[in-house]
Amino acid sequence: MEPSPIVQRLIQALGPELVLTDRVTLKDRRHDYWLLSQLEDLQGRGVPDPLCVVAPKDRADVVTTVNLCRESLTPVVPFGLGSGVVGGVRTGPGAVLLDMSAMARVLEIQVDNLTATFQAGVRGADAEAALAHCGLTLGHYPQSIDLSTVGGWVATRSSGQFSTAYGSIEDILLGLEAVLPDGSLLETRCVPRASTGPDLKALLTGSEGTLGVITAVTLSVRWRPETRDFNVFTAPGMEEGFETQRYILQSGWRPAVMRQYDEADAARLFPGLVNENLVLLLLVHEGPSAAVEAEKEACSALARELGCTPGDPAIGPRWMEERNHVPTFEEFLKEGIVLDTIEVAALWDRMGALYRSVMESWKTVPGILYRAAHSSHGYRSGLNLYFTFAAKPDRPGEMASLYENCWERAMEATLDVGGTISHHHGIGRVRKAKLERELGPGGIGLLRKMKQVLDPWGIMNPGVLIPD
Ligand SMILES: Cc1cc2nc3c(=O)[nH]c(=O)nc-3n(C[C@H](O)[C@H](O)[C@H](O)COP(=O)(O)OP(=O)(O)OC[C@H]3O[C@@H](n4cnc5c(N)ncnc54)[C@H](O)[C@@H]3O)c2cc1C
C-alpha cells in the first residue's frame, strides 16, 4: 500500500531509516502499560497502529517532524519507552508516533557542578550506569528505571523510590530543552535557582506530551552514598504508622525511603516475615556513616516512643533486592481479573480518612478480590498512598466497566477528603475526567488556555491530560 502523504513527506525530509513503517515496530509502540489498552489487545479489539514511527537522532529531526505534522494537522504522540500506566500513549490510525528513545545520548556529566545532561530518550538505568562510572548517582529511582526515559520522567512528573530524601523529578530538574508545537525551541538556563518570572521548566513538567516535545534534560546528581542501613518496625494500625512517619519527618529526619504497608500489602509482599494483622514500616537510611547511624538511632527511638515494635530485619535487604520486581497484568487479565495501582496524596490530617474512605469505597464493588495500600513518599506536610485493587466480574465482557468502577470510586473518595488524584503517575486518559474537580474551573480553564495558545492546531498528543 502507498504510504500516506505525511509519511511520504517525513521520509523525504528525514530519510527512510528514521521513518519506520514495519508492522512489528508500529504494533510494539501503539500504547503504554495502561490496563485498558492491554485488555483491548487481549480481547481482540486492539489499539490501532500509528501511520509511522519517527526515530529522531537529534532535536532538528524533532523540529522537522513537528513542523510537517502541524502543516498537515497530523497528531504527534511522543513516546519514551511506553512504561506509563495511565494511557498517555495510545495512537490512533492517523497519528505519527515520535519515538524519543532513539535520542539516547548522554551529553555531558559535570563532576564539579554535579550535573548531568541527557538526550530525552536515555533510559533511566543507562543514565544511572553512566553516572556510576564517575561515582555518581541520580538519586531518582522509579520502580520502572529499566523501562522508562529521563524525558518521560519529566513529562509525567515522576517520583522515585528514594524521594523522601532526594525529592521527585521536579526537585532535581535543573534545565530542559523542548520543541514547542509551532516548531520553536524552549531552552532554559542551567542554574541552581532563578527568580526570573514563572518557571518555564514547570510548564513542560507533567505536560504528558500535550504542550511540546522534551528533547534534553539536565539533572542535578549526587555522589553515591557512603553507606546504607535499614530500620523495620511493626505498628498496631495505619493511624499509628502515619503518626510515626509524621513525627520522624517533622523532627527533621529524612530517611531516603520510608514505606508503610497495611496488613494486606504487608502479608502479600513479605509473606512469613510480618505477623498477621500488623502494619509494617520500612526505612532506608543512606549517606555519610555518622549521619546514617544518628538517623537510624533517632528514628528507632521515635518509633518505639510511638508504640511501634522492631520488625524482622530481613525485610530491609529483601525489599532492596526485590523492589523492582512486579508481576505483569497479562496473566491476571487472562484469568478474567482486572487490577491496578492508584497513587494519591494528602496532608497529614487527612491520611486516616483517605485510607479509610478509598478502602471503604471498594468494599461493595461486585467481585472485589483484593484491596490494600502502602505509602512510599513522605513529606513534612503529608504523605502519598498507593492503593491496589483486584476484582473479577461474572462475565469477561464486564471487565472494562468493573475496572472503571473501581477507579471512579477511588478518585471520588480521594477528592472528597481533599487529596490529590495523582501523586506521580499522571493523568493520561484514566484520570482525565476527574481533573476538573481537582483543579477547579479556574485551573482547568487556565490549562485549556495554555493548550490553546501553545497548540491551537491540537496536534500534540490529543486526548491526553486535558478534559475534552
Ligand atoms: C512496573 C512499573 C513501575 C513504575 N514505577 C514508577 C515509579 O516508581 N515512579 C513513577 O513516577 N512512575 C512509575 N511508573 C510509571 C512510568 O514508568 C512513568 O510514568 C515514567 O515516567 C514514564 O516514562 P516513559 O519514558 O516510559 O514514558 P512513556 O510511557 O513513553 O510516556 C509517558 C507520557 O509522557 C509523554 N512523553 C514521553 N516522553 C516525552 C518527551 N520526551 N517529551 C514530551 N512528552 C513525552 C508521552 O506522550 C506520555 O504522555 C511505573 C510503571 C511501571 C510499568
The ligand as a MOL file (V3000), in Angstrom:
LIG
                    3D

  0  0  0     0  0            999 V3000
M  V30 BEGIN CTAB
M  V30 COUNTS 53 58 0 0 0
M  V30 BEGIN ATOM
M  V30 1 C 6.3790 -1.5590 36.6180 0
M  V30 2 C 6.2250 -0.0700 36.6260 0
M  V30 3 C 6.6790 0.6510 37.7210 0
M  V30 4 C 6.5590 2.0430 37.7520 0
M  V30 5 N 7.0840 2.7370 38.8120 0
M  V30 6 C 7.0430 4.0830 38.8160 0
M  V30 7 C 7.6310 4.8200 39.8880 0
M  V30 8 O 8.2100 4.2630 40.8230 0
M  V30 9 N 7.5530 6.1770 39.8390 0
M  V30 10 C 6.9590 6.8180 38.8010 0
M  V30 11 O 6.9380 8.0450 38.8120 0
M  V30 12 N 6.3880 6.1460 37.7880 0
M  V30 13 C 6.4250 4.8080 37.7480 0
M  V30 14 N 5.8590 4.1190 36.7010 0
M  V30 15 C 5.2030 4.8500 35.6050 0
M  V30 16 C 6.1340 5.2170 34.4160 0
M  V30 17 O 7.2990 4.4330 34.4060 0
M  V30 18 C 6.4730 6.6890 34.4870 0
M  V30 19 O 5.3070 7.4340 34.2490 0
M  V30 20 C 7.5680 7.1280 33.5030 0
M  V30 21 O 7.9500 8.4400 33.8250 0
M  V30 22 C 7.1700 7.0520 32.0400 0
M  V30 23 O 8.3510 7.1740 31.2620 0
M  V30 24 P 8.4380 6.6610 29.7600 0
M  V30 25 O 9.7420 7.1740 29.2320 0
M  V30 26 O 8.2120 5.2020 29.6650 0
M  V30 27 O 7.2510 7.4710 29.0910 0
M  V30 28 P 6.0320 6.9520 28.1970 0
M  V30 29 O 5.2400 5.9550 28.9300 0
M  V30 30 O 6.5310 6.5890 26.8520 0
M  V30 31 O 5.1900 8.3090 28.0790 0
M  V30 32 C 4.5190 8.8270 29.2030 0
M  V30 33 C 3.8840 10.1790 28.8370 0
M  V30 34 O 4.8970 11.1540 28.6250 0
M  V30 35 C 4.8990 11.6280 27.2710 0
M  V30 36 N 6.3150 11.7120 26.8750 0
M  V30 37 C 7.2570 10.7280 26.9540 0
M  V30 38 N 8.4430 11.2160 26.5580 0
M  V30 39 C 8.2540 12.5200 26.2220 0
M  V30 40 C 9.1080 13.5610 25.7390 0
M  V30 41 N 10.3980 13.3540 25.5120 0
M  V30 42 N 8.5590 14.7740 25.5000 0
M  V30 43 C 7.2400 15.0140 25.7400 0
M  V30 44 N 6.4000 14.0650 26.1870 0
M  V30 45 C 6.8980 12.8390 26.4310 0
M  V30 46 C 4.0720 10.6230 26.4950 0
M  V30 47 O 3.4260 11.2260 25.3940 0
M  V30 48 C 3.0800 10.1440 27.5420 0
M  V30 49 O 2.0110 11.0500 27.6680 0
M  V30 50 C 5.9490 2.7140 36.6570 0
M  V30 51 C 5.4940 1.9890 35.5660 0
M  V30 52 C 5.6220 0.6120 35.5390 0
M  V30 53 C 5.1430 -0.1470 34.3370 0
M  V30 END ATOM
M  V30 BEGIN BOND
M  V30 1 1 1 2
M  V30 2 1 2 3
M  V30 3 2 2 52
M  V30 4 2 3 4
M  V30 5 1 4 5
M  V30 6 1 4 50
M  V30 7 2 5 6
M  V30 8 1 6 7
M  V30 9 1 6 13
M  V30 10 2 7 8
M  V30 11 1 7 9
M  V30 12 1 9 10
M  V30 13 2 10 11
M  V30 14 1 10 12
M  V30 15 2 12 13
M  V30 16 1 13 14
M  V30 17 1 14 15
M  V30 18 1 14 50
M  V30 19 1 15 16
M  V30 20 1 16 17
M  V30 21 1 16 18
M  V30 22 1 18 19
M  V30 23 1 18 20
M  V30 24 1 20 21
M  V30 25 1 20 22
M  V30 26 1 22 23
M  V30 27 1 23 24
M  V30 28 2 24 25
M  V30 29 1 24 26
M  V30 30 1 24 27
M  V30 31 1 27 28
M  V30 32 2 28 29
M  V30 33 1 28 30
M  V30 34 1 28 31
M  V30 35 1 31 32
M  V30 36 1 32 33
M  V30 37 1 33 34
M  V30 38 1 33 48
M  V30 39 1 34 35
M  V30 40 1 35 36
M  V30 41 1 35 46
M  V30 42 1 36 37
M  V30 43 1 36 45
M  V30 44 2 37 38
M  V30 45 1 38 39
M  V30 46 1 39 40
M  V30 47 2 39 45
M  V30 48 1 40 41
M  V30 49 2 40 42
M  V30 50 1 42 43
M  V30 51 2 43 44
M  V30 52 1 44 45
M  V30 53 1 46 47
M  V30 54 1 46 48
M  V30 55 1 48 49
M  V30 56 2 50 51
M  V30 57 1 51 52
M  V30 58 1 52 53
M  V30 END BOND
M  V30 END CTAB
M  END
